[in-house]
């Protein structure tokens, strides 16, 4: 069982996650890496608008200070 935030992120590595960003933006992709600043490296990433894929980014680096929530 995960007790710390980074334990949860470690368990989500190489799995698809949904990331909610400031400005009510959402992206979905496979979490391949993260660091102590919660910068996220996603593959097969796409922007989600109203539950639908809007823009395909492929590889995406999300800056940690813009992250509101990560759902594994």
PQR file of N, CA, C, O and H, with PARSE charges and radii, in Angstrom:
ATOM      1  N   UNK A   1       0.847  -1.194   0.000 -0.4000 1.5000
ATOM      2  CA  UNK A   1       0.000   0.000   0.000 -0.0000 2.0000
ATOM      3  C   UNK A   1       0.878   1.238   0.000  0.5500 1.7000
ATOM      4  O   UNK A   1       1.881   1.294   0.712 -0.5500 1.4000
ATOM      5  N   UNK A   2       0.504   2.232  -0.797 -0.4000 1.5000
ATOM      6  CA  UNK A   2       1.274   3.472  -0.897 -0.0000 2.0000
ATOM      7  C   UNK A   2       0.936   4.390   0.268  0.5500 1.7000
ATOM      8  O   UNK A   2      -0.233   4.656   0.551 -0.5500 1.4000
ATOM      9  H   UNK A   2      -0.311   2.187  -1.375  0.4000 1.0000
ATOM     10  N   UNK A   3       1.980   4.870   0.939 -0.4000 1.5000
ATOM     11  CA  UNK A   3       1.779   5.775   2.058 -0.0000 2.0000
ATOM     12  C   UNK A   3       2.253   7.186   1.751  0.5500 1.7000
ATOM     13  O   UNK A   3       1.824   8.142   2.397 -0.5500 1.4000
ATOM     14  H   UNK A   3       2.929   4.654   0.709  0.4000 1.0000
ATOM     15  N   UNK A   4       3.132   7.321   0.771 -0.4000 1.5000
ATOM     16  CA  UNK A   4       3.685   8.623   0.440 -0.0000 2.0000
ATOM     17  C   UNK A   4       3.340   8.951  -1.012  0.5500 1.7000
ATOM     18  O   UNK A   4       3.137   8.049  -1.824 -0.5500 1.4000
ATOM     19  H   UNK A   4       3.480   6.544   0.246  0.4000 1.0000
ATOM     20  N   UNK A   5       3.274  10.258  -1.338 -0.4000 1.5000
ATOM     21  CA  UNK A   5       2.921  10.635  -2.716 -0.0000 2.0000
ATOM     22  C   UNK A   5       3.829  10.005  -3.772  0.5500 1.7000
ATOM     23  O   UNK A   5       3.343   9.568  -4.815 -0.5500 1.4000
ATOM     24  H   UNK A   5       3.439  10.991  -0.678  0.4000 1.0000
ATOM     25  N   UNK A   6       5.125   9.951  -3.523 -0.4000 1.5000
ATOM     26  CA  UNK A   6       6.024   9.390  -4.530 -0.0000 2.0000
ATOM     27  C   UNK A   6       5.865   7.877  -4.664  0.5500 1.7000
ATOM     28  O   UNK A   6       6.188   7.314  -5.710 -0.5500 1.4000
ATOM     29  H   UNK A   6       5.520  10.306  -2.676  0.4000 1.0000
ATOM     30  N   UNK A   7       5.369   7.208  -3.612 -0.4000 1.5000
ATOM     31  CA  UNK A   7       5.055   5.781  -3.736 -0.0000 2.0000
ATOM     32  C   UNK A   7       3.947   5.578  -4.760  0.5500 1.7000
ATOM     33  O   UNK A   7       3.997   4.644  -5.560 -0.5500 1.4000
ATOM     34  H   UNK A   7       5.107   7.665  -2.762  0.4000 1.0000
ATOM     35  N   UNK A   8       2.951   6.451  -4.733 -0.4000 1.5000
ATOM     36  CA  UNK A   8       1.855   6.366  -5.693 -0.0000 2.0000
ATOM     37  C   UNK A   8       2.362   6.603  -7.116  0.5500 1.7000
ATOM     38  O   UNK A   8       1.974   5.892  -8.044 -0.5500 1.4000
ATOM     39  H   UNK A   8       2.910   7.209  -4.083  0.4000 1.0000
ATOM     40  N   UNK A   9       3.233   7.608  -7.286 -0.4000 1.5000
ATOM     41  CA  UNK A   9       3.789   7.868  -8.615 -0.0000 2.0000
ATOM     42  C   UNK A   9       4.648   6.701  -9.085  0.5500 1.7000
ATOM     43  O   UNK A   9       4.595   6.331 -10.258 -0.5500 1.4000
ATOM     44  H   UNK A   9       3.548   8.185  -6.533  0.4000 1.0000
ATOM     45  N   UNK A  10       5.438   6.116  -8.190 -0.4000 1.5000
ATOM     46  CA  UNK A  10       6.247   4.950  -8.566 -0.0000 2.0000
ATOM     47  C   UNK A  10       5.368   3.802  -9.036  0.5500 1.7000
ATOM     48  O   UNK A  10       5.719   3.103  -9.987 -0.5500 1.4000
ATOM     49  H   UNK A  10       5.482   6.417  -7.237  0.4000 1.0000
ATOM     50  N   UNK A  11       4.234   3.598  -8.383 -0.4000 1.5000
ATOM     51  CA  UNK A  11       3.345   2.510  -8.791 -0.0000 2.0000
ATOM     52  C   UNK A  11       2.653   2.812 -10.119  0.5500 1.7000
ATOM     53  O   UNK A  11       2.151   1.900 -10.777 -0.5500 1.4000
ATOM     54  H   UNK A  11       3.948   4.165  -7.610  0.4000 1.0000
ATOM     55  N   UNK A  12       2.622   4.093 -10.517 -0.4000 1.5000
ATOM     56  CA  UNK A  12       1.977   4.489 -11.777 -0.0000 2.0000
ATOM     57  C   UNK A  12       2.959   4.529 -12.953  0.5500 1.7000
ATOM     58  O   UNK A  12       2.549   4.770 -14.088 -0.5500 1.4000
ATOM     59  H   UNK A  12       3.030   4.834  -9.982  0.4000 1.0000
ATOM     60  N   UNK A  13       4.248   4.297 -12.692 -0.4000 1.5000
ATOM     61  CA  UNK A  13       5.228   4.326 -13.787 -0.0000 2.0000
ATOM     62  C   UNK A  13       4.864   3.306 -14.857  0.5500 1.7000
ATOM     63  O   UNK A  13       4.456   2.183 -14.561 -0.5500 1.4000
ATOM     64  H   UNK A  13       4.581   4.102 -11.770  0.4000 1.0000
ATOM     65  N   UNK A  14       5.022   3.727 -16.105 -0.4000 1.5000
ATOM     66  CA  UNK A  14       4.720   2.906 -17.282 -0.0000 2.0000
ATOM     67  C   UNK A  14       3.243   2.539 -17.395  0.5500 1.7000
ATOM     68  O   UNK A  14       2.890   1.560 -18.053 -0.5500 1.4000
ATOM     69  H   UNK A  14       5.353   4.640 -16.345  0.4000 1.0000
ATOM     70  N   UNK A  15       2.391   3.321 -16.758 -0.4000 1.5000
ATOM     71  CA  UNK A  15       0.944   3.154 -16.870 -0.0000 2.0000
ATOM     72  C   UNK A  15       0.337   4.482 -17.317  0.5500 1.7000
ATOM     73  O   UNK A  15       0.953   5.539 -17.181 -0.5500 1.4000
ATOM     74  H   UNK A  15       2.678   4.117 -16.224  0.4000 1.0000
ATOM     75  N   UNK A  16      -0.875   4.408 -17.849 -0.4000 1.5000
ATOM     76  CA  UNK A  16      -1.548   5.626 -18.290 -0.0000 2.0000
ATOM     77  C   UNK A  16      -2.068   6.407 -17.090  0.5500 1.7000
ATOM     78  O   UNK A  16      -2.637   5.833 -16.162 -0.5500 1.4000
ATOM     79  H   UNK A  16      -1.376   3.549 -17.959  0.4000 1.0000
ATOM     80  N   UNK A  17      -1.865   7.723 -17.119 -0.4000 1.5000
ATOM     81  CA  UNK A  17      -2.356   8.608 -16.070 -0.0000 2.0000
ATOM     82  C   UNK A  17      -3.092   9.774 -16.717  0.5500 1.7000
ATOM     83  O   UNK A  17      -2.875  10.098 -17.885 -0.5500 1.4000
ATOM     84  H   UNK A  17      -1.403   8.189 -17.873  0.4000 1.0000
ATOM     85  N   UNK A  18      -3.958  10.389 -15.942 -0.4000 1.5000
ATOM     86  CA  UNK A  18      -4.594  11.644 -16.337 -0.0000 2.0000
ATOM     87  C   UNK A  18      -4.033  12.717 -15.420  0.5500 1.7000
ATOM     88  O   UNK A  18      -4.010  12.552 -14.200 -0.5500 1.4000
ATOM     89  H   UNK A  18      -4.134  10.126 -14.993  0.4000 1.0000
ATOM     90  N   UNK A  19      -3.579  13.819 -16.011 -0.4000 1.5000
ATOM     91  CA  UNK A  19      -2.975  14.908 -15.254 -0.0000 2.0000
ATOM     92  C   UNK A  19      -3.834  16.152 -15.453  0.5500 1.7000
ATOM     93  O   UNK A  19      -4.077  16.575 -16.583 -0.5500 1.4000
ATOM     94  H   UNK A  19      -3.597  13.953 -17.002  0.4000 1.0000
ATOM     95  N   UNK A  20      -4.294  16.737 -14.338 -0.4000 1.5000
ATOM     96  CA  UNK A  20      -5.041  17.985 -14.385 -0.0000 2.0000
ATOM     97  C   UNK A  20      -4.058  19.109 -14.092  0.5500 1.7000
ATOM     98  O   UNK A  20      -3.322  19.067 -13.106 -0.5500 1.4000
ATOM     99  H   UNK A  20      -4.097  16.393 -13.420  0.4000 1.0000
ATOM    100  N   UNK A  21      -4.055  20.116 -14.961 -0.4000 1.5000
ATOM    101  CA  UNK A  21      -3.113  21.229 -14.863 -0.0000 2.0000
ATOM    102  C   UNK A  21      -3.842  22.512 -14.486  0.5500 1.7000
ATOM    103  O   UNK A  21      -5.067  22.592 -14.571 -0.5500 1.4000
ATOM    104  H   UNK A  21      -4.653  20.151 -15.762  0.4000 1.0000
ATOM    105  N   UNK A  22      -3.073  23.511 -14.070 -0.4000 1.5000
ATOM    106  CA  UNK A  22      -3.642  24.835 -13.831 -0.0000 2.0000
ATOM    107  C   UNK A  22      -4.338  25.300 -15.097  0.5500 1.7000
ATOM    108  O   UNK A  22      -3.918  24.957 -16.202 -0.5500 1.4000
ATOM    109  H   UNK A  22      -2.077  23.446 -14.001  0.4000 1.0000
ATOM    110  N   UNK A  23      -5.394  26.076 -14.942 -0.4000 1.5000
ATOM    111  CA  UNK A  23      -6.151  26.533 -16.100 -0.0000 2.0000
ATOM    112  C   UNK A  23      -7.149  25.500 -16.579  0.5500 1.7000
ATOM    113  O   UNK A  23      -7.682  25.610 -17.683 -0.5500 1.4000
ATOM    114  H   UNK A  23      -5.735  26.354 -14.044  0.4000 1.0000
ATOM    115  N   UNK A  24      -7.407  24.483 -15.742 -0.4000 1.5000
ATOM    116  CA  UNK A  24      -8.362  23.421 -16.038 -0.0000 2.0000
ATOM    117  C   UNK A  24      -8.034  22.673 -17.330  0.5500 1.7000
ATOM    118  O   UNK A  24      -8.938  22.253 -18.053 -0.5500 1.4000
ATOM    119  H   UNK A  24      -6.974  24.394 -14.846  0.4000 1.0000
ATOM    120  N   UNK A  25      -6.750  22.509 -17.616 -0.4000 1.5000
ATOM    121  CA  UNK A  25      -6.305  21.703 -18.749 -0.0000 2.0000
ATOM    122  C   UNK A  25      -6.101  20.276 -18.274  0.5500 1.7000
ATOM    123  O   UNK A  25      -5.747  20.047 -17.118 -0.5500 1.4000
ATOM    124  H   UNK A  25      -6.017  22.850 -17.029  0.4000 1.0000
ATOM    125  N   UNK A  26      -6.326  19.307 -19.170 -0.4000 1.5000
ATOM    126  CA  UNK A  26      -6.106  17.905 -18.833 -0.0000 2.0000
ATOM    127  C   UNK A  26      -5.295  17.243 -19.931  0.5500 1.7000
ATOM    128  O   UNK A  26      -5.517  17.476 -21.119 -0.5500 1.4000
ATOM    129  H   UNK A  26      -6.614  19.493 -20.109  0.4000 1.0000
ATOM    130  N   UNK A  27      -4.348  16.410 -19.512 -0.4000 1.5000
ATOM    131  CA  UNK A  27      -3.591  15.599 -20.458 -0.0000 2.0000
ATOM    132  C   UNK A  27      -3.610  14.154 -19.970  0.5500 1.7000
ATOM    133  O   UNK A  27      -3.704  13.877 -18.774 -0.5500 1.4000
ATOM    134  H   UNK A  27      -4.167  16.220 -18.547  0.4000 1.0000
ATOM    135  N   UNK A  28      -3.518  13.250 -20.932 -0.4000 1.5000
ATOM    136  CA  UNK A  28      -3.478  11.822 -20.619 -0.0000 2.0000
ATOM    137  C   UNK A  28      -2.292  11.232 -21.353  0.5500 1.7000
ATOM    138  O   UNK A  28      -2.041  11.569 -22.510 -0.5500 1.4000
ATOM    139  H   UNK A  28      -3.442  13.475 -21.904  0.4000 1.0000
ATOM    140  N   UNK A  29      -1.560  10.348 -20.684 -0.4000 1.5000
ATOM    141  CA  UNK A  29      -0.432   9.695 -21.315 -0.0000 2.0000
ATOM    142  C   UNK A  29       0.209   8.688 -20.387  0.5500 1.7000
ATOM    143  O   UNK A  29      -0.179   8.559 -19.226 -0.5500 1.4000
ATOM    144  H   UNK A  29      -1.764  10.074 -19.744  0.4000 1.0000
ATOM    145  N   UNK A  30       1.199   7.970 -20.911 -0.4000 1.5000
ATOM    146  CA  UNK A  30       1.918   6.974 -20.117 -0.0000 2.0000
ATOM    147  C   UNK A  30       3.028   7.677 -19.352  0.5500 1.7000
ATOM    148  O   UNK A  30       3.886   8.327 -19.949 -0.5500 1.4000
ATOM    149  H   UNK A  30       1.514   8.075 -21.855  0.4000 1.0000
ATOM    150  N   UNK A  31       3.011   7.545 -18.026 -0.4000 1.5000
ATOM    151  CA  UNK A  31       4.030   8.147 -17.165 -0.0000 2.0000
ATOM    152  C   UNK A  31       5.306   7.329 -17.261  0.5500 1.7000
ATOM    153  O   UNK A  31       5.343   6.177 -16.828 -0.5500 1.4000
ATOM    154  H   UNK A  31       2.315   7.017 -17.541  0.4000 1.0000
ATOM    155  N   UNK A  32       6.360   7.922 -17.829 -0.4000 1.5000
ATOM    156  CA  UNK A  32       7.607   7.180 -17.977 -0.0000 2.0000
ATOM    157  C   UNK A  32       8.685   7.654 -17.000  0.5500 1.7000
ATOM    158  O   UNK A  32       9.656   6.937 -16.761 -0.5500 1.4000
ATOM    159  H   UNK A  32       6.330   8.858 -18.181  0.4000 1.0000
ATOM    160  N   UNK A  33       8.523   8.857 -16.433 -0.4000 1.5000
ATOM    161  CA  UNK A  33       9.509   9.344 -15.459 -0.0000 2.0000
ATOM    162  C   UNK A  33       8.940  10.558 -14.731  0.5500 1.7000
ATOM    163  O   UNK A  33       8.042  11.239 -15.225 -0.5500 1.4000
ATOM    164  H   UNK A  33       7.734   9.439 -16.628  0.4000 1.0000
ATOM    165  N   UNK A  34       9.490  10.809 -13.541 -0.4000 1.5000
ATOM    166  CA  UNK A  34       9.170  12.016 -12.775 -0.0000 2.0000
ATOM    167  C   UNK A  34      10.353  12.333 -11.882  0.5500 1.7000
ATOM    168  O   UNK A  34      11.230  11.495 -11.672 -0.5500 1.4000
ATOM    169  H   UNK A  34      10.220  10.256 -13.139  0.4000 1.0000
ATOM    170  N   UNK A  35      10.372  13.561 -11.355 -0.4000 1.5000
ATOM    171  CA  UNK A  35      11.458  13.937 -10.441 -0.0000 2.0000
ATOM    172  C   UNK A  35      10.881  14.529  -9.166  0.5500 1.7000
ATOM    173  O   UNK A  35       9.664  14.564  -8.985 -0.5500 1.4000
ATOM    174  H   UNK A  35       9.660  14.242 -11.526  0.4000 1.0000
ATOM    175  N   UNK A  36      11.764  14.998  -8.274 -0.4000 1.5000
ATOM    176  CA  UNK A  36      11.333  15.502  -6.973 -0.0000 2.0000
ATOM    177  C   UNK A  36      10.508  16.778  -7.082  0.5500 1.7000
ATOM    178  O   UNK A  36       9.810  17.136  -6.133 -0.5500 1.4000
ATOM    179  H   UNK A  36      12.753  14.969  -8.421  0.4000 1.0000
ATOM    180  N   UNK A  37      10.572  17.471  -8.214 -0.4000 1.5000
ATOM    181  CA  UNK A  37       9.772  18.681  -8.433 -0.0000 2.0000
ATOM    182  C   UNK A  37       8.416  18.340  -9.043  0.5500 1.7000
ATOM    183  O   UNK A  37       7.622  19.234  -9.337 -0.5500 1.4000
ATOM    184  H   UNK A  37      11.140  17.180  -8.985  0.4000 1.0000
ATOM    185  N   UNK A  38       8.150  17.049  -9.235 -0.4000 1.5000
ATOM    186  CA  UNK A  38       6.952  16.510  -9.851 -0.0000 2.0000
ATOM    187  C   UNK A  38       6.843  16.899 -11.331  0.5500 1.7000
ATOM    188  O   UNK A  38       5.748  16.939 -11.892 -0.5500 1.4000
ATOM    189  H   UNK A  38       8.795  16.323  -8.996  0.4000 1.0000
ATOM    190  N   UNK A  39       8.004  17.188 -11.958 -0.4000 1.5000
ATOM    191  CA  UNK A  39       8.023  17.290 -13.412 -0.0000 2.0000
ATOM    192  C   UNK A  39       7.715  15.895 -13.931  0.5500 1.7000
ATOM    193  O   UNK A  39       8.253  14.905 -13.434 -0.5500 1.4000
ATOM    194  H   UNK A  39       8.894  17.156 -11.502  0.4000 1.0000
ATOM    195  N   UNK A  40       6.840  15.821 -14.939 -0.4000 1.5000
ATOM    196  CA  UNK A  40       6.385  14.532 -15.438 -0.0000 2.0000
ATOM    197  C   UNK A  40       6.798  14.351 -16.889  0.5500 1.7000
ATOM    198  O   UNK A  40       6.661  15.267 -17.699 -0.5500 1.4000
ATOM    199  H   UNK A  40       6.402  16.625 -15.342  0.4000 1.0000
ATOM    200  N   UNK A  41       7.300  13.181 -17.212 -0.4000 1.5000
ATOM    201  CA  UNK A  41       7.636  12.823 -18.582 -0.0000 2.0000
ATOM    202  C   UNK A  41       6.578  11.828 -19.034  0.5500 1.7000
ATOM    203  O   UNK A  41       6.472  10.727 -18.495 -0.5500 1.4000
ATOM    204  H   UNK A  41       7.412  12.437 -16.553  0.4000 1.0000
ATOM    205  N   UNK A  42       5.780  12.239 -20.051 -0.4000 1.5000
ATOM    206  CA  UNK A  42       4.699  11.399 -20.552 -0.0000 2.0000
ATOM    207  C   UNK A  42       4.972  11.001 -21.995  0.5500 1.7000
ATOM    208  O   UNK A  42       5.534  11.781 -22.763 -0.5500 1.4000
ATOM    209  H   UNK A  42       5.865  13.134 -20.489  0.4000 1.0000
ATOM    210  N   UNK A  43       4.577   9.793 -22.362 -0.4000 1.5000
ATOM    211  CA  UNK A  43       4.621   9.341 -23.751 -0.0000 2.0000
ATOM    212  C   UNK A  43       3.196   9.081 -24.206  0.5500 1.7000
ATOM    213  O   UNK A  43       2.308   8.835 -23.390 -0.5500 1.4000
ATOM    214  H   UNK A  43       4.120   9.159 -21.738  0.4000 1.0000
ATOM    215  N   UNK A  44       2.983   9.137 -25.519 -0.4000 1.5000
ATOM    216  CA  UNK A  44       1.644   8.972 -26.098 -0.0000 2.0000
ATOM    217  C   UNK A  44       0.661   9.924 -25.435  0.5500 1.7000
ATOM    218  O   UNK A  44      -0.481   9.560 -25.155 -0.5500 1.4000
ATOM    219  H   UNK A  44       3.704   9.337 -26.182  0.4000 1.0000
ATOM    220  N   UNK A  45       1.118  11.153 -25.188 -0.4000 1.5000
ATOM    221  CA  UNK A  45       0.319  12.141 -24.466 -0.0000 2.0000
ATOM    222  C   UNK A  45      -0.640  12.858 -25.398  0.5500 1.7000
ATOM    223  O   UNK A  45      -0.330  13.127 -26.559 -0.5500 1.4000
ATOM    224  H   UNK A  45       2.046  11.449 -25.416  0.4000 1.0000
ATOM    225  N   UNK A  46      -1.816  13.159 -24.857 -0.4000 1.5000
ATOM    226  CA  UNK A  46      -2.795  13.924 -25.615 -0.0000 2.0000
ATOM    227  C   UNK A  46      -3.568  14.832 -24.674  0.5500 1.7000
ATOM    228  O   UNK A  46      -3.743  14.534 -23.492 -0.5500 1.4000
ATOM    229  H   UNK A  46      -2.068  12.940 -23.915  0.4000 1.0000
ATOM    230  N   UNK A  47      -4.026  15.947 -25.228 -0.4000 1.5000
ATOM    231  CA  UNK A  47      -4.860  16.886 -24.482 -0.0000 2.0000
ATOM    232  C   UNK A  47      -6.288  16.363 -24.502  0.5500 1.7000
ATOM    233  O   UNK A  47      -6.770  15.874 -25.524 -0.5500 1.4000
ATOM    234  H   UNK A  47      -3.884  16.189 -26.188  0.4000 1.0000
ATOM    235  N   UNK A  48      -6.957  16.472 -23.361 -0.4000 1.5000
ATOM    236  CA  UNK A  48      -8.334  16.025 -23.235 -0.0000 2.0000
ATOM    237  C   UNK A  48      -9.210  17.255 -23.014  0.5500 1.7000
ATOM    238  O   UNK A  48      -8.965  18.046 -22.103 -0.5500 1.4000
ATOM    239  H   UNK A  48      -6.566  16.869 -22.531  0.4000 1.0000
ATOM    240  N   UNK A  49     -10.238  17.411 -23.857 -0.4000 1.5000
ATOM    241  CA  UNK A  49     -11.204  18.508 -23.720 -0.0000 2.0000
ATOM    242  C   UNK A  49     -12.592  17.889 -23.722  0.5500 1.7000
ATOM    243  O   UNK A  49     -12.964  17.193 -24.667 -0.5500 1.4000
ATOM    244  H   UNK A  49     -10.437  16.768 -24.597  0.4000 1.0000
ATOM    245  N   UNK A  50     -13.356  18.138 -22.669 -0.4000 1.5000
ATOM    246  CA  UNK A  50     -14.710  17.588 -22.529 -0.0000 2.0000
ATOM    247  C   UNK A  50     -14.732  16.069 -22.717  0.5500 1.7000
ATOM    248  O   UNK A  50     -15.648  15.527 -23.336 -0.5500 1.4000
ATOM    249  H   UNK A  50     -13.054  18.703 -21.901  0.4000 1.0000
ATOM    250  N   UNK A  51     -13.716  15.385 -22.176 -0.4000 1.5000
ATOM    251  CA  UNK A  51     -13.647  13.937 -22.237 -0.0000 2.0000
ATOM    252  C   UNK A  51     -13.185  13.364 -23.565  0.5500 1.7000
ATOM    253  O   UNK A  51     -13.114  12.143 -23.711 -0.5500 1.4000
ATOM    254  H   UNK A  51     -12.972  15.824 -21.673  0.4000 1.0000
ATOM    255  N   UNK A  52     -12.871  14.210 -24.535 -0.4000 1.5000
ATOM    256  CA  UNK A  52     -12.459  13.763 -25.870 -0.0000 2.0000
ATOM    257  C   UNK A  52     -11.017  14.169 -26.133  0.5500 1.7000
ATOM    258  O   UNK A  52     -10.581  15.236 -25.701 -0.5500 1.4000
ATOM    259  H   UNK A  52     -12.929  15.201 -24.416  0.4000 1.0000
ATOM    260  N   UNK A  53     -10.267  13.311 -26.848 -0.4000 1.5000
ATOM    261  CA  UNK A  53      -8.901  13.666 -27.231 -0.0000 2.0000
ATOM    262  C   UNK A  53      -8.947  14.822 -28.223  0.5500 1.7000
ATOM    263  O   UNK A  53      -9.640  14.757 -29.238 -0.5500 1.4000
ATOM    264  H   UNK A  53     -10.621  12.444 -27.199  0.4000 1.0000
ATOM    265  N   UNK A  54      -8.198  15.886 -27.916 -0.4000 1.5000
ATOM    266  CA  UNK A  54      -8.197  17.072 -28.763 -0.0000 2.0000
ATOM    267  C   UNK A  54      -6.902  17.186 -29.559  0.5500 1.7000
ATOM    268  O   UNK A  54      -6.931  17.310 -30.783 -0.5500 1.4000
ATOM    269  H   UNK A  54      -7.635  15.939 -27.091  0.4000 1.0000
ATOM    270  N   UNK A  55      -5.772  17.145 -28.866 -0.4000 1.5000
ATOM    271  CA  UNK A  55      -4.472  17.332 -29.498 -0.0000 2.0000
ATOM    272  C   UNK A  55      -3.550  16.204 -29.084  0.5500 1.7000
ATOM    273  O   UNK A  55      -3.450  15.886 -27.899 -0.5500 1.4000
ATOM    274  H   UNK A  55      -5.749  17.045 -27.872  0.4000 1.0000
ATOM    275  N   UNK A  56      -2.872  15.590 -30.055 -0.4000 1.5000
ATOM    276  CA  UNK A  56      -1.916  14.530 -29.766 -0.0000 2.0000
ATOM    277  C   UNK A  56      -0.528  15.154 -29.675  0.5500 1.7000
ATOM    278  O   UNK A  56      -0.059  15.759 -30.639 -0.5500 1.4000
ATOM    279  H   UNK A  56      -2.954  15.849 -31.018  0.4000 1.0000
ATOM    280  N   UNK A  57       0.135  15.012 -28.526 -0.4000 1.5000
ATOM    281  CA  UNK A  57       1.463  15.589 -28.326 -0.0000 2.0000
ATOM    282  C   UNK A  57       2.579  14.573 -28.524  0.5500 1.7000
ATOM    283  O   UNK A  57       3.712  14.967 -28.801 -0.5500 1.4000
ATOM    284  H   UNK A  57      -0.246  14.520 -27.743  0.4000 1.0000
ATOM    285  N   UNK A  58       2.300  13.290 -28.393 -0.4000 1.5000
ATOM    286  CA  UNK A  58       3.365  12.295 -28.418 -0.0000 2.0000
ATOM    287  C   UNK A  58       4.109  12.348 -27.104  0.5500 1.7000
ATOM    288  O   UNK A  58       3.538  12.047 -26.056 -0.5500 1.4000
ATOM    289  H   UNK A  58       1.379  12.970 -28.169  0.4000 1.0000
ATOM    290  N   UNK A  59       5.387  12.727 -27.143 -0.4000 1.5000
ATOM    291  CA  UNK A  59       6.172  12.880 -25.908 -0.0000 2.0000
ATOM    292  C   UNK A  59       5.925  14.276 -25.339  0.5500 1.7000
ATOM    293  O   UNK A  59       5.874  15.261 -26.076 -0.5500 1.4000
ATOM    294  H   UNK A  59       5.851  12.971 -27.995  0.4000 1.0000
ATOM    295  N   UNK A  60       5.774  14.344 -24.012 -0.4000 1.5000
ATOM    296  CA  UNK A  60       5.435  15.612 -23.365 -0.0000 2.0000
ATOM    297  C   UNK A  60       6.117  15.690 -22.012  0.5500 1.7000
ATOM    298  O   UNK A  60       6.097  14.730 -21.242 -0.5500 1.4000
ATOM    299  H   UNK A  60       5.816  13.544 -23.413  0.4000 1.0000
ATOM    300  N   UNK A  61       6.718  16.831 -21.725 -0.4000 1.5000
ATOM    301  CA  UNK A  61       7.267  17.115 -20.404 -0.0000 2.0000
ATOM    302  C   UNK A  61       6.346  18.138 -19.752  0.5500 1.7000
ATOM    303  O   UNK A  61       6.147  19.234 -20.276 -0.5500 1.4000
ATOM    304  H   UNK A  61       6.734  17.611 -22.350  0.4000 1.0000
ATOM    305  N   UNK A  62       5.786  17.766 -18.600 -0.4000 1.5000
ATOM    306  CA  UNK A  62       4.890  18.656 -17.869 -0.0000 2.0000
ATOM    307  C   UNK A  62       5.643  19.204 -16.680  0.5500 1.7000
ATOM    308  O   UNK A  62       6.164  18.447 -15.861 -0.5500 1.4000
ATOM    309  H   UNK A  62       5.948  16.876 -18.174  0.4000 1.0000
ATOM    310  N   UNK A  63       5.702  20.524 -16.584 -0.4000 1.5000
ATOM    311  CA  UNK A  63       6.400  21.163 -15.464 -0.0000 2.0000
ATOM    312  C   UNK A  63       5.605  20.959 -14.173  0.5500 1.7000
ATOM    313  O   UNK A  63       4.392  21.166 -14.142 -0.5500 1.4000
ATOM    314  H   UNK A  63       5.279  21.140 -17.249  0.4000 1.0000
ATOM    315  N   UNK A  64       6.286  20.560 -13.132 -0.4000 1.5000
ATOM    316  CA  UNK A  64       5.645  20.177 -11.890 -0.0000 2.0000
ATOM    317  C   UNK A  64       4.817  21.260 -11.227  0.5500 1.7000
ATOM    318  O   UNK A  64       3.812  20.955 -10.584 -0.5500 1.4000
ATOM    319  H   UNK A  64       7.271  20.391 -13.157  0.4000 1.0000
ATOM    320  N   UNK A  65       5.213  22.524 -11.366 -0.4000 1.5000
ATOM    321  CA  UNK A  65       4.455  23.575 -10.678 -0.0000 2.0000
ATOM    322  C   UNK A  65       3.115  23.880 -11.351  0.5500 1.7000
ATOM    323  O   UNK A  65       2.331  24.672 -10.829 -0.5500 1.4000
ATOM    324  H   UNK A  65       6.029  22.773 -11.889  0.4000 1.0000
ATOM    325  N   UNK A  66       2.846  23.263 -12.502 -0.4000 1.5000
ATOM    326  CA  UNK A  66       1.543  23.451 -13.145 -0.0000 2.0000
ATOM    327  C   UNK A  66       0.592  22.290 -12.862  0.5500 1.7000
ATOM    328  O   UNK A  66      -0.566  22.319 -13.280 -0.5500 1.4000
ATOM    329  H   UNK A  66       3.484  22.619 -12.926  0.4000 1.0000
ATOM    330  N   UNK A  67       1.078  21.265 -12.151 -0.4000 1.5000
ATOM    331  CA  UNK A  67       0.261  20.081 -11.867 -0.0000 2.0000
ATOM    332  C   UNK A  67      -0.648  20.333 -10.665  0.5500 1.7000
ATOM    333  O   UNK A  67      -0.194  20.756  -9.602 -0.5500 1.4000
ATOM    334  H   UNK A  67       2.018  21.241 -11.812  0.4000 1.0000
ATOM    335  N   UNK A  68      -1.953  20.063 -10.859 -0.4000 1.5000
ATOM    336  CA  UNK A  68      -2.928  20.141  -9.778 -0.0000 2.0000
ATOM    337  C   UNK A  68      -3.211  18.741  -9.234  0.5500 1.7000
ATOM    338  O   UNK A  68      -3.278  18.538  -8.021 -0.5500 1.4000
ATOM    339  H   UNK A  68      -2.322  19.720 -11.722  0.4000 1.0000
ATOM    340  N   UNK A  69      -3.377  17.770 -10.150 -0.4000 1.5000
ATOM    341  CA  UNK A  69      -3.761  16.429  -9.729 -0.0000 2.0000
ATOM    342  C   UNK A  69      -3.241  15.406 -10.750  0.5500 1.7000
ATOM    343  O   UNK A  69      -3.167  15.688 -11.946 -0.5500 1.4000
ATOM    344  H   UNK A  69      -3.322  17.935 -11.135  0.4000 1.0000
ATOM    345  N   UNK A  70      -2.886  14.220 -10.255 -0.4000 1.5000
ATOM    346  CA  UNK A  70      -2.490  13.105 -11.113 -0.0000 2.0000
ATOM    347  C   UNK A  70      -3.354  11.919 -10.710  0.5500 1.7000
ATOM    348  O   UNK A  70      -3.392  11.533  -9.542 -0.5500 1.4000
ATOM    349  H   UNK A  70      -2.946  13.991  -9.283  0.4000 1.0000
ATOM    350  N   UNK A  71      -4.050  11.341 -11.697 -0.4000 1.5000
ATOM    351  CA  UNK A  71      -4.902  10.194 -11.421 -0.0000 2.0000
ATOM    352  C   UNK A  71      -4.344   8.967 -12.131  0.5500 1.7000
ATOM    353  O   UNK A  71      -4.382   8.892 -13.359 -0.5500 1.4000
ATOM    354  H   UNK A  71      -4.019  11.654 -12.646  0.4000 1.0000
ATOM    355  N   UNK A  72      -3.818   7.992 -11.362 -0.4000 1.5000
ATOM    356  CA  UNK A  72      -3.265   6.786 -11.993 -0.0000 2.0000
ATOM    357  C   UNK A  72      -4.371   5.863 -12.511  0.5500 1.7000
ATOM    358  O   UNK A  72      -4.081   4.805 -13.069 -0.5500 1.4000
ATOM    359  H   UNK A  72      -3.787   8.053 -10.364  0.4000 1.0000
TER
END
